[in-house]
C-alpha cells in the first residue's frame, strides 16, 4: 500500500469526526457508499462481542446508508427527543494499522469522543474498523464497525457519539 493511500485514509477518518462535530450531516453522509454497513456490536460478556447483527443485539446497526440518512433526518427535525438538544462533541482518532483486503483498504483505529449536553460531560472510547473503497470520487466508507469500550453508557449513544 502506498503512503499516499494510507494518508488519504487517515484524512478521511479525521474528516468524519470533524464533520460530526460540526453537524455537517450531508457532508458526513457523502463519505459513505449507498450500501455501507454501520455497526456497533454489543458486549456479550467481559471479552466477547456479539457477532451477528441480524440475530444478536447491537448498540446501533444500519445495513445501508439509508438507515444513516433516516437517523440524520430525525436529528435535523428534532424528531429524536433523546437527542434534543444535540451535544457538543469532539472526536479524536488514532489510526493504528491499515491493510488491503480484497481491494478495499481496511483501517483500524482507536477513538475517543468527548461530549457535553445538559450540564453533563461524557467520554466514549473504543476501537473501530473502517473498510474503505476507492471510487471515482475518492475513498468512501463501505463498512464501519465501532467497538464501544465503555462499560456504562449514561444516556443516549448515537451516530455523533462515536
C-alpha positions in Angstrom: 0.0 0.0 0.0 1.3 3.4 -0.9 2.0 6.1 1.7 -0.4 8.4 -0.2 -3.2 5.9 0.2 -2.6 5.5 3.9 -2.5 9.3 4.4 -5.8 9.6 2.4 -7.4 7.0 4.7 -6.2 8.8 7.8 -7.5 12.1 6.5 -10.9 10.6 5.7 -11.3 9.2 9.2 -10.3 12.5 10.8 -12.7 14.3 8.5 -15.5 12.1 9.5 -15.1 13.1 13.2 -14.7 16.8 12.2 -18.0 16.7 10.2 -19.9 15.1 13.0 -18.5 17.7 15.5 -19.8 20.5 13.2 -23.1 18.7 12.4 -22.4 18.9 8.7 -24.7 15.9 8.1 -24.8 15.9 4.3 -21.1 16.0 4.0 -20.8 13.3 6.6 -23.3 11.1 4.8 -21.4 11.7 1.5 -18.4 9.8 3.0 -20.5 6.6 2.9 -21.3 4.4 0.0 -25.1 3.7 -0.6 -24.6 0.1 0.5 -22.4 1.0 3.5 -22.9 -1.1 6.7 -22.7 0.8 10.0 -22.5 -1.4 13.2 -21.8 -1.1 16.9 -21.9 -4.6 18.3 -22.8 -5.2 22.0 -20.7 -6.9 24.6 -21.8 -10.5 25.2 -19.6 -11.0 28.2 -16.4 -9.4 29.6 -14.3 -10.0 26.5 -16.7 -11.2 23.8 -18.8 -9.2 21.3 -22.0 -10.1 19.5 -21.0 -11.1 16.0 -24.2 -11.2 14.0 -26.3 -8.0 13.8 -29.2 -10.0 12.2 -29.7 -12.3 15.2 -28.0 -10.6 18.2 -28.3 -7.3 20.0 -26.4 -4.3 18.7 -25.9 -0.8 20.1 -26.6 0.5 16.6 -27.0 -1.3 13.3 -27.8 0.1 9.8 -27.4 -2.3 6.9 -27.1 0.6 4.4 -26.7 4.4 4.2 -30.4 4.7 4.1 -30.6 4.0 7.8 -28.0 6.7 8.5 -30.0 9.1 6.3 -33.1 8.4 8.3 -31.2 9.0 11.6 -29.9 12.3 10.3 -33.4 13.3 9.3 -34.6 12.7 12.9 -31.7 14.7 14.3 -32.3 17.6 12.0 -36.0 17.8 12.5 -36.0 17.4 16.3 -37.9 14.0 16.0 -35.3 12.4 18.2 -36.3 13.6 21.7 -33.5 11.7 23.3 -31.0 13.8 21.2 -32.6 17.2 21.8 -30.6 19.3 22.4 -27.7 17.8 20.5 -24.5 17.6 22.5 -21.3 19.4 21.7 -18.7 16.8 20.7 -15.0 16.5 20.0 -13.9 13.3 18.1 -10.3 12.2 18.3 -8.9 9.3 16.3 -5.6 7.5 16.2 -5.0 5.2 13.2 -3.1 2.1 14.4 -3.0 -0.1 11.3 -4.1 -0.2 7.6 -4.1 -3.2 5.3 -5.6 -4.1 1.9 -8.2 -6.8 1.8 -10.0 -7.8 -1.5 -9.2 -4.5 -3.0 -10.5 -2.5 0.0 -8.4 -0.6 2.4 -9.1 -1.8 6.0 -8.2 0.8 8.6 -8.1 0.1 12.3 -8.0 2.9 14.8 -8.6 3.9 18.4 -11.1 6.7 19.1 -12.4 8.9 21.8 -15.4 11.2 21.7 -15.9 13.8 24.4 -19.4 15.2 24.6 -21.3 17.9 26.7 -25.0 18.0 26.9 -27.5 19.3 29.6 -24.7 20.2 32.1 -23.2 16.7 31.8 -19.8 15.7 30.3 -19.2 12.2 28.9 -16.4 10.4 27.2 -16.9 7.4 24.9 -14.0 5.4 23.7 -13.0 2.3 21.9 -11.7 0.8 18.7 -13.1 0.9 15.2 -12.5 -0.6 11.7 -13.3 1.3 8.5 -13.5 -0.6 5.3 -12.7 2.0 2.6 -13.3 1.6 -1.1 -11.7 3.6 -3.9 -14.3 5.3 -6.2 -14.2 7.9 -8.9 -14.9 10.4 -6.1 -12.0 9.2 -3.9 -12.2 6.9 -0.9 -15.6 6.1 0.5 -16.7 4.1 3.6 -18.1 0.7 2.7 -18.3 -0.5 6.3 -17.7 0.9 9.7 -17.6 -1.3 12.8 -17.3 0.5 16.1 -16.5 -1.2 19.4 -17.5 0.9 22.4 -15.3 0.0 25.3 -17.3 1.9 27.9 -18.9 -0.4 30.5 -21.6 2.2 31.2 -23.5 4.3 28.8 -25.1 7.0 30.9 -27.7 8.1 28.4 -28.0 8.2 24.6 -25.5 6.7 22.3 -25.9 7.9 18.8 -24.1 8.4 15.5 -22.5 11.6 16.8 -21.2 9.8 19.9 -18.7 7.6 18.2 
